[in-house]
Amino acid sequence: MTHFVVIGAGQAGASLVAKLRTEGFDGQITLVGSEPVPPYQRPPLSKAYLLGEMEEERLYLRPAAFYEDHDITLRLSATAESIDPAARTVTLADGEVLSYDALALTTGSHPRTLPAAIGGTLAGVYTMRDLADADAMAPELIEGRRVLIIGGGYIGLEAAAVCAKRGLEVTVVEMADRILQRVACPETSDYFRDLHTAQGVTVREGIGLTALTGEGRVTGATLSDGSQIDVDFAVVGVGILPGTALAEAAGLTLDNGISTDPHCRTSDPHIWAAGDCASCLFEGNRIRLESVGNAIDMAEVAAQSMMGKDVSYTPAPWFWSDQYDCKLQIAGLNAGYDAVYVKETGEARSHWYYRGGRLIAVDAMNDARNYMIGKRLIEAGKSPSPEVICDPETNMKALLKA
């Protein structure tokens, strides 16, 4: 019987195996995951789950029974140690060897950590990526305690929002000139700085971390301006790295992640990749999209391609972040933007990015309607003038038909 093996039981892996069955694949499927629980949603971990507003079972992408009902072998608490592309086998940490006809790598990503030399291994220093991270951090969220958030990107700011809502004393340090500098325009940075400051968060920009201090457990921090602060725990949000170790050891081509062709196939004809670990071509550039939407869409194309169907993946970037009562929705990629225009509609606000007169991205804050319109305009390759976009009298929906 044909055997498809999928390594990585996150959003991409779960989407891929489900798509195989809905597309009619009737062979053997094995999904290998290193965690002890079925595939689950990661975005709520740093939001509703950490706040205690969501039960663990509600995180699961599908009930545990789904995999048995669809004859999918779910290998939990299992780690793939190596791939032999010539023999088409995967060796697990317990010594078991799985033979495959087609293999998919959905190995996701892992957070960057701080070096031990500057206190990164002290107790009370956390990253926020998986269920175990959230469970470990939850007992720290006690009103009045002091937390240092290292990194002013979306991960750090979401953690800051949760801690502030729980009544903690929150300090965010960002070594770049402004929060969100790598991913957003100054207008978006200003919006979220004001949002956090209004909630009592101290945001310190242009200041890095020199060292976390403490005997066994973190109790303080020394910052790059020479100042020292007392902390009860720290959260590190300084980016993520693609999970490429298995692929690299197997000799697959890497290029900003595991390099894939338009069919999500790697440099090995029997191995595919999807999700955070994989890169694809977008407008002539090789990119990785760290988002739920990309994980699902790419995985579903990979599933069909593994079955021999002639399908291609066309990235349609979109992202979101929840902070306090603000829902940020992002469509497109803002790389290389040369102008940003602000549209305000009551309490809603959106920032429209242009490059050479072409609309390339939009950030929408509590503005779902304009987000959807912007997303559809970008996908259709339409670029209304900024004057039209920002005119409060413009019928935005009509722009889709223009």
KEKE-3310 file (N, C-alpha, C; in steps of 0.2 Angstrom, whole numbers, plus 5000, padded with zeros to 4 digits):
npx = (5004:5002:5012:5011:5021:5021:5030:5029:5017:5009:4999:5001:5004:4993:4983:4988:4987:4973:4968:4973:4965:4952:4954:4953:4964:4968:4978:4991:4993:5004:5006:5018:5022:5030:5025:5015:5001:4987:4987:4986:4979:4990:4990:4981:4988:4996:4987:4971:4972:4982:4977:4968:4955:4952:4950:4961:4956:4949:4958:4963:4964:4957:4945:4953:4948:4946:4957:4958:4946:4948:4958:4971:4987:4992:5007:5012:5022:5034:5049:5057:5072:5081:5082:5083:5085:5088:5085:5072:5067:5062:5069:5065:5067:5065:5070:5063:5059:5052:5046:5043:5033:5030:5035:5032:5038:5033:5038:5038:5043:5055:5057:5069:5082:5090:5107:5116:5126:5122:5112:5101:5097:5093:5081:5064:5064:5056:5050:5038:5030:5024:5012:5017:5026:5016:5009:5019:5022:5010:5008:5016:5009:5004:4995:5003:5016:5032:5037:5048:5048:5057:5060:5051:5042:5027:5025:5031:5024:5011:5012:5015:5003:4994:5000:4999:4985:4982:4986:5000:5016:5023:5037:5043:5057:5065:5078:5079:5075:5062:5047:5040:5048:5053:5043:5032:5025:5030:5019:5010:5018:5017:5004:5002:5012:5006:4994:4999:5005:4995:4989:4997:5009:5027:5037:5052:5062:5075:5084:5094:5096:5108:5111:5103:5100:5104:5103:5103:5089:5080:5081:5083:5088:5101:5102:5106:5109:5114:5106:5097:5085:5073:5066:5053:5051:5055:5051:5055:5055:5061:5060:5059:5065:5066:5062:5073:5083:5082:5079:5091:5101:5097:5101:5094:5089:5092:5085:5082:5074:5067:5069:5056:5047:5034:5025:5026:5036:5051:5070:5071:5063:5054:5050:5041:5037:5030:5022:5029:5042:5046:5051:5045:5042:5039:5033:5045:5055:5062:5053:5047:5032:5026:5013:4996:4987:4995:5001:4990:4986:4997:5000:4989:4990:5002:4998:4989:4998:5007:4999:5000:4993:4991:4994:4997:5005:5000:5006:4996:4998:4992:4989:4987:4985:4980:4978:4974:4959:4960:4960:4972:4973:4982:4986:4994:5012:5023:5036:5048:5040:5036:5028:5015:4998:4985:4969:4955:4941:4929:4931:4939:4954:4965:4981:4988:4999:5010:5020:5030:5018:5009:4997:5002:5000:4991:4987:4976:4967:4955:4946:4939:4931:4937:4950:4946:4942:4954:4962:4957:4958:4972:4975:4969:4977:4974:4975:4969:4970:4979:4972:4959:4957:4958:4948:4934:4922:4922:4915:4920:4918:4914:4926:4931:4925:4929)
npy = (4994:5011:5023:5038:5049:5062:5074:5083:5090:5102:5116:5116:5102:5096:5101:5096:5082:5080:5086:5076:5065:5071:5073:5061:5051:5035:5028:5023:5034:5043:5054:5063:5069:5080:5084:5080:5081:5082:5090:5108:5125:5139:5153:5157:5154:5164:5173:5172:5159:5160:5169:5162:5161:5151:5134:5120:5109:5116:5122:5112:5108:5098:5086:5073:5061:5062:5058:5045:5041:5044:5036:5039:5038:5044:5049:5054:5063:5059:5060:5064:5059:5057:5057:5047:5049:5042:5028:5031:5032:5036:5039:5037:5044:5034:5023:5017:5014:5022:5018:5027:5032:5045:5060:5073:5088:5097:5105:5117:5131:5138:5147:5161:5161:5168:5169:5159:5166:5179:5177:5169:5156:5156:5152:5157:5164:5165:5159:5161:5150:5137:5125:5120:5131:5141:5135:5134:5147:5153:5152:5163:5175:5185:5198:5214:5209:5211:5211:5209:5212:5206:5213:5220:5216:5208:5196:5199:5211:5205:5197:5207:5213:5204:5202:5215:5216:5207:5214:5216:5224:5230:5231:5235:5231:5237:5235:5241:5257:5259:5250:5236:5239:5231:5226:5234:5251:5267:5274:5263:5258:5269:5269:5257:5259:5270:5263:5253:5261:5268:5258:5257:5251:5252:5257:5255:5261:5259:5253:5240:5224:5220:5211:5198:5196:5187:5174:5159:5161:5173:5190:5203:5215:5222:5235:5242:5255:5257:5257:5249:5237:5229:5213:5201:5190:5186:5188:5182:5188:5188:5185:5171:5155:5145:5128:5118:5108:5094:5093:5099:5090:5080:5084:5092:5106:5122:5138:5152:5145:5129:5126:5126:5122:5128:5118:5115:5105:5099:5100:5086:5074:5066:5072:5084:5101:5112:5127:5136:5132:5132:5139:5150:5156:5173:5186:5186:5185:5175:5169:5167:5164:5167:5162:5157:5156:5154:5142:5133:5134:5132:5119:5112:5112:5105:5093:5089:5089:5079:5068:5068:5077:5091:5105:5122:5133:5149:5162:5171:5183:5186:5191:5192:5201:5201:5213:5219:5227:5228:5223:5219:5217:5212:5213:5207:5211:5222:5225:5236:5247:5264:5274:5279:5279:5286:5280:5285:5279:5283:5275:5266:5262:5262:5258:5261:5254:5259:5256:5263:5269:5258:5248:5239:5233:5233:5238:5236:5242:5237:5237:5229:5229:5237:5231:5218:5223:5229:5218:5211:5220:5220:5207:5206:5214:5228:5246:5258:5276:5285:5296:5293:5282:5287:5296:5301:5300:5290:5276:5262:5248:5248:5250:5238:5234:5242)
npz = (5000:4996:5005:5013:5022:5035:5042:5056:5066:5066:5061:5047:5044:5049:5041:5028:5029:5031:5019:5010:5012:5009:4996:4991:4993:4997:5003:5015:5029:5039:5052:5060:5075:5087:5099:5114:5111:5100:5084:5085:5086:5086:5087:5097:5109:5114:5117:5120:5126:5135:5144:5150:5144:5135:5133:5133:5125:5115:5108:5099:5082:5076:5082:5092:5089:5075:5067:5069:5064:5051:5047:5049:5055:5069:5076:5091:5102:5096:5088:5073:5068:5057:5039:5025:5010:4998:5002:5005:5018:5035:5050:5067:5084:5093:5087:5077:5060:5046:5031:5016:5002:4998:5005:5017:5023:5036:5046:5053:5063:5075:5090:5091:5104:5118:5121:5133:5139:5142:5151:5146:5149:5162:5175:5173:5162:5146:5131:5118:5110:5109:5116:5128:5131:5134:5145:5154:5157:5162:5176:5180:5178:5188:5196:5198:5197:5189:5173:5159:5143:5129:5114:5102:5092:5084:5092:5104:5107:5108:5119:5129:5129:5135:5147:5153:5153:5163:5174:5177:5179:5165:5154:5139:5128:5114:5102:5090:5081:5083:5088:5079:5068:5058:5051:5049:5044:5050:5054:5058:5069:5077:5081:5088:5098:5105:5109:5118:5128:5133:5140:5151:5149:5148:5135:5128:5116:5104:5112:5118:5126:5137:5147:5156:5173:5189:5202:5197:5194:5185:5190:5187:5175:5164:5153:5137:5138:5150:5160:5174:5178:5189:5188:5188:5179:5162:5145:5129:5113:5100:5086:5074:5068:5054:5054:5048:5050:5048:5035:5030:5034:5026:5014:5006:4996:5003:5005:5012:5021:5018:5001:4989:4974:4962:4965:4978:4980:4985:4982:4981:4972:4979:4990:4999:5005:5017:5024:5039:5038:5025:5009:4996:4979:4976:4967:4960:4971:4984:4997:5014:5022:5037:5043:5047:5036:5025:5029:5029:5015:5007:5012:5007:4994:4992:4997:4986:4976:4979:4977:4963:4956:4945:4951:4957:4969:4974:4982:4994:5003:5020:5037:5055:5071:5088:5100:5115:5114:5100:5084:5072:5055:5041:5024:5010:5006:5012:5008:5002:5001:4996:5000:5012:5016:5026:5031:5039:5047:5057:5072:5067:5057:5044:5035:5020:5009:4996:4982:4970:4965:4965:4974:4987:5000:5015:5031:5044:5057:5068:5057:5048:5036:5027:5027:5020:5008:5004:5003:4993:4982:4981:4978:4965:4958:4957:4959:4966:4966:4980:4984:4981:4989:5002:5003:5012:5006:4996:4989:4994:4991:4978:4971:4969:4957:4948)
capx = (5000:5006:5013:5013:5023:5021:5034:5027:5010:5006:4994:5002:5004:4986:4979:4990:4984:4966:4967:4974:4959:4946:4955:4952:4969:4966:4984:4992:4996:5007:5008:5023:5022:5035:5022:5010:4994:4985:4988:4982:4980:4995:4989:4978:4992:4999:4981:4965:4973:4986:4973:4963:4949:4951:4952:4965:4953:4947:4964:4964:4962:4951:4945:4958:4945:4946:4963:4957:4940:4950:4963:4977:4991:4995:5012:5013:5028:5038:5054:5061:5079:5085:5079:5087:5081:5089:5081:5065:5065:5063:5071:5062:5071:5065:5074:5058:5060:5046:5047:5038:5033:5031:5036:5031:5040:5029:5042:5037:5048:5056:5059:5076:5083:5095:5113:5117:5131:5118:5106:5096:5095:5090:5074:5060:5065:5052:5048:5031:5029:5020:5008:5021:5028:5011:5008:5025:5022:5004:5008:5019:5005:5001:4995:5008:5023:5036:5039:5052:5047:5063:5058:5045:5038:5021:5025:5032:5018:5005:5013:5014:4996:4991:5002:4995:4978:4982:4988:5007:5020:5026:5042:5045:5063:5066:5084:5078:5073:5054:5043:5038:5051:5055:5037:5027:5027:5030:5012:5008:5022:5015:4997:5003:5015:5001:4989:5002:5007:4988:4987:5002:5016:5033:5040:5058:5065:5082:5088:5094:5097:5115:5111:5098:5104:5101:5107:5098:5083:5081:5079:5085:5091:5105:5100:5112:5110:5117:5101:5096:5078:5071:5060:5051:5052:5056:5048:5059:5051:5065:5059:5059:5069:5063:5064:5076:5088:5081:5080:5098:5105:5096:5104:5089:5091:5089:5086:5077:5070:5067:5067:5051:5045:5027:5020:5028:5041:5058:5074:5071:5057:5049:5049:5037:5037:5024:5022:5034:5049:5047:5051:5042:5044:5033:5035:5053:5059:5060:5050:5044:5026:5024:5006:4991:4984:5000:5002:4985:4985:5003:4999:4984:4993:5007:4994:4987:5004:5009:4995:5001:4989:4995:4992:5002:5004:5001:5005:4992:4999:4988:4991:4983:4987:4976:4981:4969:4953:4962:4962:4976:4973:4987:4985:5000:5018:5025:5043:5050:5035:5039:5023:5010:4992:4981:4962:4951:4933:4926:4936:4943:4960:4969:4987:4989:5006:5011:5027:5029:5011:5005:4995:5005:4999:4987:4987:4969:4966:4948:4943:4938:4928:4943:4954:4944:4942:4961:4965:4954:4961:4979:4975:4967:4981:4971:4978:4966:4974:4978:4967:4952:4956:4957:4942:4929:4916:4923:4912:4926:4916:4914:4933:4933:4922:4932)
capy = (5000:5017:5026:5045:5051:5069:5076:5090:5090:5108:5118:5113:5095:5094:5103:5092:5075:5081:5087:5070:5061:5074:5073:5054:5047:5029:5024:5024:5041:5044:5061:5062:5075:5079:5086:5074:5082:5082:5097:5113:5132:5142:5160:5159:5153:5170:5178:5169:5153:5162:5173:5158:5162:5146:5128:5117:5106:5121:5124:5107:5109:5093:5081:5068:5055:5063:5055:5038:5040:5045:5031:5043:5036:5050:5047:5059:5062:5056:5064:5061:5060:5058:5055:5044:5050:5036:5023:5033:5031:5041:5035:5041:5044:5027:5018:5014:5016:5022:5019:5031:5033:5052:5063:5080:5091:5103:5106:5124:5135:5138:5154:5163:5162:5172:5165:5158:5171:5185:5175:5166:5150:5157:5151:5163:5167:5161:5160:5159:5146:5131:5124:5119:5137:5144:5132:5136:5155:5155:5154:5169:5180:5187:5205:5217:5207:5214:5207:5212:5209:5208:5212:5224:5213:5206:5191:5203:5215:5201:5195:5213:5215:5199:5204:5221:5215:5204:5219:5216:5230:5228:5235:5232:5235:5235:5238:5245:5263:5259:5244:5234:5242:5226:5223:5239:5258:5271:5275:5257:5258:5274:5267:5252:5262:5273:5258:5250:5266:5270:5253:5257:5248:5256:5255:5258:5259:5260:5251:5233:5220:5218:5204:5196:5194:5183:5168:5153:5163:5180:5195:5209:5216:5227:5237:5244:5262:5256:5257:5242:5236:5223:5210:5194:5186:5189:5185:5184:5188:5191:5181:5164:5152:5139:5121:5115:5104:5087:5094:5101:5084:5075:5086:5096:5113:5127:5145:5156:5139:5123:5128:5123:5124:5130:5113:5113:5100:5101:5097:5079:5073:5062:5076:5091:5105:5117:5131:5141:5129:5131:5145:5149:5162:5178:5192:5185:5184:5169:5172:5163:5167:5164:5163:5152:5156:5151:5135:5129:5135:5128:5112:5109:5111:5100:5086:5087:5088:5072:5063:5068:5082:5097:5111:5126:5137:5156:5165:5177:5185:5189:5190:5196:5201:5203:5216:5222:5226:5230:5217:5221:5213:5214:5210:5209:5212:5229:5226:5241:5253:5271:5279:5276:5284:5284:5281:5284:5278:5283:5272:5261:5265:5258:5261:5259:5255:5259:5256:5265:5270:5252:5246:5232:5230:5237:5237:5238:5241:5237:5239:5222:5230:5240:5225:5214:5227:5230:5211:5209:5224:5218:5200:5207:5219:5234:5251:5265:5281:5286:5301:5290:5277:5291:5301:5298:5299:5285:5269:5257:5242:5250:5250:5231:5233:5247)
capz = (5000:4996:5011:5014:5029:5036:5048:5059:5067:5067:5056:5040:5044:5050:5034:5023:5030:5030:5012:5006:5013:5006:4989:4989:4994:5001:5005:5022:5031:5046:5054:5065:5079:5093:5105:5116:5110:5093:5081:5088:5084:5089:5088:5103:5114:5117:5118:5124:5130:5141:5148:5153:5141:5131:5136:5129:5119:5110:5103:5094:5075:5075:5088:5092:5085:5068:5064:5069:5059:5044:5046:5049:5060:5073:5081:5095:5106:5092:5085:5067:5069:5051:5033:5020:5003:4993:5004:5006:5025:5041:5057:5073:5089:5097:5082:5072:5053:5042:5024:5012:4995:4997:5012:5017:5029:5039:5053:5056:5065:5082:5092:5093:5111:5121:5123:5140:5142:5144:5155:5142:5152:5168:5176:5173:5155:5142:5124:5117:5103:5109:5122:5134:5133:5137:5151:5159:5158:5165:5183:5182:5177:5194:5196:5202:5196:5184:5167:5154:5136:5125:5107:5100:5086:5086:5097:5110:5109:5110:5126:5133:5130:5139:5154:5155:5155:5169:5179:5178:5177:5159:5151:5132:5126:5107:5101:5084:5083:5084:5088:5073:5063:5053:5048:5048:5043:5056:5057:5062:5075:5082:5083:5093:5104:5109:5112:5124:5133:5136:5145:5156:5147:5146:5129:5127:5109:5103:5118:5118:5132:5138:5151:5162:5179:5194:5204:5195:5191:5183:5195:5184:5168:5162:5146:5133:5140:5156:5166:5177:5181:5193:5185:5191:5174:5156:5139:5123:5107:5095:5080:5074:5063:5051:5056:5042:5052:5045:5027:5028:5035:5021:5008:5002:4995:5007:5003:5016:5023:5013:4995:4986:4968:4963:4967:4985:4980:4987:4977:4980:4969:4983:4996:4998:5011:5017:5031:5041:5036:5017:5005:4989:4975:4976:4963:4959:4977:4988:5004:5019:5025:5044:5044:5047:5030:5021:5031:5026:5008:5005:5013:5003:4987:4993:4997:4979:4971:4981:4973:4956:4953:4943:4955:4959:4974:4973:4989:4995:5010:5025:5043:5060:5077:5092:5106:5119:5110:5093:5079:5067:5050:5036:5018:5006:5008:5011:5006:4997:5000:4996:5002:5016:5016:5031:5030:5046:5047:5064:5077:5063:5054:5040:5032:5013:5007:4989:4979:4963:4963:4965:4980:4989:5006:5020:5039:5046:5064:5069:5051:5044:5030:5022:5026:5015:5001:5002:5001:4986:4977:4980:4974:4959:4955:4956:4963:4966:4969:4987:4985:4981:4995:5008:5002:5015:5002:4991:4989:4994:4988:4971:4968:4966:4951:4943)
cpx = (5004:5006:5015:5015:5023:5025:5032:5020:5007:5000:4995:5001:4997:4982:4981:4987:4976:4964:4968:4968:4953:4947:4955:4958:4967:4972:4985:4995:4998:5009:5012:5024:5026:5031:5017:5003:4993:4986:4983:4984:4986:4994:4986:4982:4994:4993:4976:4967:4977:4982:4968:4956:4947:4954:4956:4962:4951:4952:4965:4960:4956:4951:4950:4955:4945:4951:4961:4951:4942:4956:4970:4981:4994:5000:5014:5019:5034:5043:5057:5068:5083:5080:5084:5083:5082:5085:5073:5063:5066:5064:5069:5067:5071:5068:5069:5060:5054:5048:5041:5038:5033:5031:5035:5034:5036:5032:5042:5043:5049:5059:5067:5076:5089:5101:5113:5122:5128:5112:5101:5093:5093:5083:5070:5061:5061:5052:5041:5030:5024:5016:5012:5024:5022:5009:5013:5024:5016:5005:5012:5015:5001:5001:5000:5015:5026:5039:5043:5051:5053:5061:5051:5041:5031:5021:5026:5026:5012:5006:5013:5007:4992:4993:4999:4988:4977:4985:4996:5010:5024:5031:5044:5052:5064:5073:5084:5075:5065:5052:5041:5041:5052:5049:5032:5030:5027:5023:5009:5011:5019:5008:4998:5007:5010:4996:4992:5003:5000:4986:4993:5008:5021:5036:5046:5061:5072:5087:5088:5095:5104:5115:5105:5102:5100:5104:5102:5092:5083:5078:5080:5087:5095:5104:5106:5113:5113:5112:5100:5089:5077:5065:5059:5051:5052:5053:5052:5055:5055:5066:5060:5063:5066:5066:5067:5082:5088:5082:5088:5102:5103:5098:5099:5091:5088:5090:5080:5072:5071:5064:5062:5049:5037:5022:5022:5033:5048:5063:5075:5064:5052:5047:5046:5038:5032:5025:5028:5041:5050:5047:5048:5044:5037:5036:5043:5057:5057:5059:5048:5038:5025:5017:5001:4988:4989:5001:4996:4985:4991:5002:4994:4986:4998:5003:4992:4993:5007:5005:4995:4996:4993:4992:4998:5000:5005:5000:5000:4992:4994:4990:4986:4987:4982:4979:4976:4963:4954:4964:4965:4975:4978:4986:4991:5006:5021:5032:5044:5045:5039:5034:5017:5004:4988:4974:4959:4944:4930:4932:4941:4948:4963:4975:4988:4996:5006:5019:5027:5022:5007:5004:4998:5003:4994:4987:4980:4968:4958:4944:4943:4936:4934:4948:4952:4944:4950:4964:4963:4957:4968:4979:4973:4971:4979:4974:4975:4971:4973:4973:4960:4951:4955:4951:4937:4922:4916:4919:4917:4924:4916:4921:4934:4930:4925:4937)
cpy = (5006:5021:5033:5047:5059:5070:5083:5090:5097:5110:5115:5106:5093:5095:5098:5085:5075:5082:5080:5066:5064:5074:5065:5049:5041:5025:5025:5031:5040:5051:5060:5069:5075:5081:5080:5075:5083:5089:5102:5120:5135:5149:5161:5158:5159:5175:5174:5163:5155:5166:5169:5158:5156:5139:5124:5113:5110:5123:5119:5109:5105:5089:5076:5062:5056:5059:5047:5036:5040:5040:5034:5041:5042:5048:5053:5058:5058:5061:5061:5063:5061:5055:5052:5044:5045:5030:5024:5031:5036:5037:5040:5040:5037:5022:5015:5018:5016:5023:5023:5031:5041:5055:5070:5083:5097:5104:5113:5128:5135:5145:5155:5163:5166:5167:5165:5163:5177:5183:5171:5160:5150:5155:5158:5167:5162:5164:5158:5156:5141:5130:5124:5126:5141:5142:5134:5143:5157:5156:5160:5175:5182:5195:5208:5215:5211:5210:5211:5208:5211:5207:5215:5222:5211:5201:5195:5207:5211:5199:5201:5214:5210:5201:5210:5220:5211:5208:5218:5223:5228:5233:5231:5235:5232:5239:5242:5252:5264:5252:5243:5237:5237:5225:5228:5246:5261:5273:5269:5257:5263:5272:5262:5254:5266:5269:5255:5255:5268:5264:5252:5254:5253:5253:5259:5256:5262:5258:5243:5230:5219:5212:5204:5194:5190:5177:5162:5155:5171:5185:5202:5209:5222:5229:5241:5252:5263:5256:5249:5242:5229:5220:5203:5189:5189:5185:5187:5183:5192:5187:5174:5161:5146:5133:5117:5110:5097:5088:5095:5094:5079:5078:5090:5103:5118:5134:5149:5150:5134:5126:5124:5126:5126:5125:5111:5107:5103:5099:5090:5077:5069:5066:5083:5095:5110:5121:5135:5139:5130:5138:5144:5156:5166:5184:5192:5184:5178:5171:5166:5167:5164:5166:5157:5151:5152:5144:5131:5129:5131:5121:5108:5108:5106:5093:5084:5085:5081:5067:5063:5073:5088:5103:5115:5131:5144:5159:5171:5179:5188:5187:5194:5196:5204:5206:5220:5221:5228:5223:5220:5215:5216:5210:5212:5209:5219:5231:5231:5246:5259:5276:5275:5281:5281:5285:5280:5284:5277:5280:5268:5265:5260:5262:5258:5260:5255:5259:5258:5266:5264:5250:5239:5229:5235:5234:5240:5237:5242:5239:5233:5224:5232:5235:5221:5217:5227:5223:5210:5213:5222:5211:5201:5212:5226:5240:5257:5270:5282:5291:5298:5285:5281:5295:5298:5297:5293:5279:5264:5251:5243:5249:5243:5230:5238:5244)
cpz = (5000:5003:5011:5021:5029:5042:5050:5060:5069:5062:5049:5039:5045:5044:5029:5023:5029:5022:5008:5006:5009:4998:4986:4990:4999:5003:5013:5023:5038:5047:5060:5069:5086:5100:5107:5115:5102:5090:5084:5085:5089:5091:5095:5110:5118:5118:5123:5129:5137:5146:5152:5150:5136:5134:5131:5123:5114:5105:5098:5087:5073:5081:5087:5088:5077:5064:5064:5064:5052:5042:5045:5055:5063:5078:5085:5100:5103:5088:5079:5068:5062:5045:5028:5013:4998:4995:5005:5013:5030:5047:5063:5079:5093:5092:5077:5065:5049:5035:5021:5005:4993:5004:5011:5024:5031:5046:5056:5058:5073:5084:5093:5101:5112:5123:5131:5143:5144:5148:5152:5145:5159:5169:5176:5166:5150:5135:5123:5110:5103:5115:5128:5136:5137:5144:5157:5161:5163:5172:5185:5181:5183:5195:5201:5200:5190:5179:5162:5148:5131:5117:5106:5094:5088:5091:5104:5112:5111:5118:5131:5134:5135:5146:5157:5157:5161:5175:5181:5176:5171:5156:5144:5130:5118:5105:5094:5086:5085:5084:5081:5067:5057:5048:5046:5047:5050:5059:5061:5069:5080:5085:5089:5099:5108:5112:5118:5129:5136:5141:5150:5155:5145:5140:5128:5120:5108:5109:5118:5125:5132:5142:5155:5167:5185:5196:5202:5192:5190:5188:5192:5177:5167:5155:5143:5135:5147:5162:5168:5179:5184:5189:5188:5186:5167:5150:5133:5117:5102:5088:5080:5068:5060:5053:5050:5044:5048:5038:5026:5029:5029:5014:5003:5001:5000:5004:5006:5019:5018:5006:4991:4979:4968:4965:4974:4985:4981:4981:4976:4977:4973:4989:4995:5005:5011:5024:5032:5039:5029:5014:4998:4985:4975:4973:4962:4965:4981:4995:5008:5022:5032:5046:5044:5040:5025:5023:5028:5018:5005:5006:5009:4996:4987:4993:4990:4975:4973:4978:4966:4952:4951:4946:4957:4965:4973:4979:4989:5002:5014:5032:5048:5066:5082:5098:5109:5115:5102:5090:5073:5061:5044:5030:5014:5009:5007:5009:5001:4996:5000:4998:5006:5016:5022:5030:5037:5044:5054:5068:5073:5059:5050:5036:5026:5011:4999:4987:4971:4960:4963:4972:4982:4995:5010:5027:5041:5053:5065:5063:5046:5037:5025:5021:5020:5008:4999:5000:4994:4981:4976:4976:4967:4955:4953:4961:4962:4968:4976:4988:4985:4987:5001:5008:5006:5011:4997:4993:4988:4990:4980:4967:4966:4959:4945:4938)
residu = (MET:THR:HIS:PHE:VAL:VAL:ILE:GLY:ALA:GLY:GLN:ALA:GLY:ALA:SER:LEU:VAL:ALA:LYS:LEU:ARG:THR:GLU:GLY:PHE:ASP:GLY:GLN:ILE:THR:LEU:VAL:GLY:SER:GLU:PRO:VAL:PRO:PRO:TYR:GLN:ARG:PRO:PRO:LEU:SER:LYS:ALA:TYR:LEU:LEU:GLY:GLU:MET:GLU:GLU:GLU:ARG:LEU:TYR:LEU:ARG:PRO:ALA:ALA:PHE:TYR:GLU:ASP:HIS:ASP:ILE:THR:LEU:ARG:LEU:SER:ALA:THR:ALA:GLU:SER:ILE:ASP:PRO:ALA:ALA:ARG:THR:VAL:THR:LEU:ALA:ASP:GLY:GLU:VAL:LEU:SER:TYR:ASP:ALA:LEU:ALA:LEU:THR:THR:GLY:SER:HIS:PRO:ARG:THR:LEU:PRO:ALA:ALA:ILE:GLY:GLY:THR:LEU:ALA:GLY:VAL:TYR:THR:MET:ARG:ASP:LEU:ALA:ASP:ALA:ASP:ALA:MET:ALA:PRO:GLU:LEU:ILE:GLU:GLY:ARG:ARG:VAL:LEU:ILE:ILE:GLY:GLY:GLY:TYR:ILE:GLY:LEU:GLU:ALA:ALA:ALA:VAL:CYS:ALA:LYS:ARG:GLY:LEU:GLU:VAL:THR:VAL:VAL:GLU:MET:ALA:ASP:ARG:ILE:LEU:GLN:ARG:VAL:ALA:CYS:PRO:GLU:THR:SER:ASP:TYR:PHE:ARG:ASP:LEU:HIS:THR:ALA:GLN:GLY:VAL:THR:VAL:ARG:GLU:GLY:ILE:GLY:LEU:THR:ALA:LEU:THR:GLY:GLU:GLY:ARG:VAL:THR:GLY:ALA:THR:LEU:SER:ASP:GLY:SER:GLN:ILE:ASP:VAL:ASP:PHE:ALA:VAL:VAL:GLY:VAL:GLY:ILE:LEU:PRO:GLY:THR:ALA:LEU:ALA:GLU:ALA:ALA:GLY:LEU:THR:LEU:ASP:ASN:GLY:ILE:SER:THR:ASP:PRO:HIS:CYS:ARG:THR:SER:ASP:PRO:HIS:ILE:TRP:ALA:ALA:GLY:ASP:CYS:ALA:SER:CYS:LEU:PHE:GLU:GLY:ASN:ARG:ILE:ARG:LEU:GLU:SER:VAL:GLY:ASN:ALA:ILE:ASP:MET:ALA:GLU:VAL:ALA:ALA:GLN:SER:MET:MET:GLY:LYS:ASP:VAL:SER:TYR:THR:PRO:ALA:PRO:TRP:PHE:TRP:SER:ASP:GLN:TYR:ASP:CYS:LYS:LEU:GLN:ILE:ALA:GLY:LEU:ASN:ALA:GLY:TYR:ASP:ALA:VAL:TYR:VAL:LYS:GLU:THR:GLY:GLU:ALA:ARG:SER:HIS:TRP:TYR:TYR:ARG:GLY:GLY:ARG:LEU:ILE:ALA:VAL:ASP:ALA:MET:ASN:ASP:ALA:ARG:ASN:TYR:MET:ILE:GLY:LYS:ARG:LEU:ILE:GLU:ALA:GLY:LYS:SER:PRO:SER:PRO:GLU:VAL:ILE:CYS:ASP:PRO:GLU:THR:ASN:MET:LYS:ALA:LEU:LEU:LYS:ALA)
# end
